[in-house]
Amino acid sequence: MTRRASLLMGLALLRPPHARAEQRTLDLAVSLRDHEDRPLAEEPLRIVLGTTADWRDANAGLRLRTDAQGLASWSGSVARQTRLKRFTSNYLDTLLSLPQRVDWLQVAVELPFLGVPCLYTTELDWFAAQGTSAQSTAGSWWADERGQFTLGAEAVGRPERAGGWRLPLPAWRHLVFTRLGHTLDASLMPSDAGPASAAGGPPRWRVALRIRRDAPPVRR
């Protein structure tokens, strides 16, 4: 064996094997209700869990349907994702807290708005040190010419000050909307107190997703 071949073999032995993304078991519970808190029965839902390469595709994710109580559920596995995030419950936390490694999950739900499919997204973080989850970075997306949900609404002024959004749809560009059809409220929590996995995360998670459908828009 030549010296070069021996060197290459040694490097191959030292190189770690390709690491597969750790999977985590997830229990998803969905509730869909209208603006008067009435359950919306037999409603189709498409839900995408995580930020896989195809999460914006029209065929990505799970297809569920609500029951007579406006509820739907799913159990399976998704890739575990973590990131560095600062816990900020008040102004002092914003100034003094340091970023910590948190489990996080993006949840996307396709629902109709004005008869057009819209992909609503929100991000969930689990702060183990504080024993709580936080929800942030909500977005609403419409399909582009390739059928991928990449077109976001354009903010007009400040929504809390009589502002709103313009939709990226030619038929509605002349109008400003104060609401975008649905509101998502969600949480990410460990579902039991079992032993942590080798990578440090709980063995099973649960996501509670509550969706509220706004009243139909009124033109003023």
N, C-alpha and C positions, 0 to 999 in steps of 0.2 A: 504494500500500500504506500502510495506516495505521501510526501509530507503535506501537500495541499489537500489530498483526500482525507487524511487524518484530521487536519484542522477543520474541514467542513463537517465531518462526522461529530467532532467534539462540539462545534457550535450548535448542531442540530440537537444534540442531547441536552445542551444547556437551555435551549429555547423552550419556554413553557408551552404546553399544548393549548390549542385554541379554546378560549373560555366561552362557554355558552351562557347566554343571558339567564339569570336565575328567574325561575317562574314562581309566582305566588298564587295561592288559591284565593278566589274572590267570590263573595256572595253579594249579589246586587239586588236591591229592593227599590222598585220604582212606584211612585204615586203620581197620577196625572189628574188634575182637578181644574175646574173652570174658575172664573173670576168671582163667582158666588160660592166657592168651595164645594161644588157638586162634583162627584166623580165622573170622569169621562170614560165610558165603557167602550170596549171593542175598538180602541184606537191603535193603529199600527205605529210602531216606534222602530227606528234604526239607531242603535247605540254603538259608539266606537270607544273602546277603553284603551287609553295609552296613546303614545305618539309614534306608532309604527310608520314606516315609510309611506304607506298607502292610506293614512287615516283620512285624507281629504277626498279619496275616491268615492264615487256614488255607491259602490257595492261593498265597501269595507264595513266591518263590524257585525253586530248581532241584529236579528230582526225579531222583535217581540210584539205582543199585542196585549192590551190591558183587558182585565176581566170585568165582571159586572160592577165591581167596587173601584174600578179605575186603577187597579194594581197589576204589576207584572214583576217577575223575578227571574234570575238566572244565576247559576253557579258554574264556575270553571276556573281556568288559570290564565293569568296575564303576565307579561314580563315585568319584573320588578325594576322600577326606576327610582333613583335618588338624585338629590341636588343639594347645593348649599343654599340655605335660606335663613334670613334673620327673623326671629320671632318678635313681632311688634304688636302688643296689645294696647300700648299707650305711648305718649310722646317720649317718656323716659326710656322705654324699651328701644325706641327708634334710635336714640342717642347712644345708649350704652351696651346693648346686646350685641353679641358676636354671631356671625353666621354659623349654623350647625348643619350637620348632615341629616336630611329629612327624607322620608319616603314621600313620593308625590305621584299623582295620577291625573292625567287629563281625561275628562269625560265629555264626549260630544254626542248630541242627540239631534236627529233629523226630524223636524216637524213642519207642517205647512204654515205659511203666513201669507195671506192674501192669495191663496191658491198656488203658491210657489214653494217648493221645498227649501227650507233654511236649516243650516247646521249650527246649532247653538253649542258653544263650548264653555267649560269652566275648569279651573285647576284646583286640585285638592292637595294639601300638605299635611303630613302627620308629624307633629313635634313631640318626640318621645320624652324629652326632658320635661316638658310641661304637661304631657299626657292629654293633648288636645289636638284637634285638627283645625285647619284654616282654609277658607275658600277665597279664591282670587282670580283675576284676569279672565273675566267673562268676555265672550265674543260671539258674533253672529255672522255667518258666511253663506254666500249664495254661489251657485255653480257658474263657472266660466264656460267658454266655448268648447272646452275639452271635457266638460262634465265634472270638473274638480271644484270643490268648494273653496275658492281662493278669494272671492270678491267680498270685501267687508263693507259695512255701512259707514258713511262719512258723517262724523260728528259736526253738528251745527251749533255753535255757542256752547253753553253749559246746560246739560239736561236738567239739573236742579234749579236752573234759572230760566225756565220756559224755553230751553233750547230743544234739541232733538237730533234726529238722524235723517240723512237722505239715503235711500236704498240704491244699490248699484244695478238697478233694473230700469231700462228705458221708459217703461210704461208708468213708472212712479217717481222719476227723477225730479219732477216739478213740485213734489209734496215733501213736507217735513213731518216726520213721525215722532211723537213723544214716547211711544213704546214700540217694541219690535215683536209683539205677538206672544212671547212666552218668557217666563222668568224661572231660572233654575236655582234651587237651594239644595246643597249637597254636603255630605260629610264622609270622611275616610277614617275608619277606626279598626284597630285589631278586634277580631271577633271572639277571641278567647285568651286565656292566660297561659297557653302552652309554651313549651320551650322555644327560644328563638332559633332561627335557622343558622346555618354556618356563616352566612353573610351578615348576620346580626338583626334580621327583620323577623317580626312575628310570623308564625306559620300560616295564619289564615286572616283574611281581612274582610271587612264588609263596607259596602258603599250604600248609603241611603240617599236616594235622589228624589226630590220632590219638585214637580213641575207644575207651574200655575199658568193657565192660558188666560191671557188678557181679554177683556171685552173687545168686540170688533171695533176697529178705529172709526171715529166720527170726524167727518170733514167739516172744518169751521171756516 
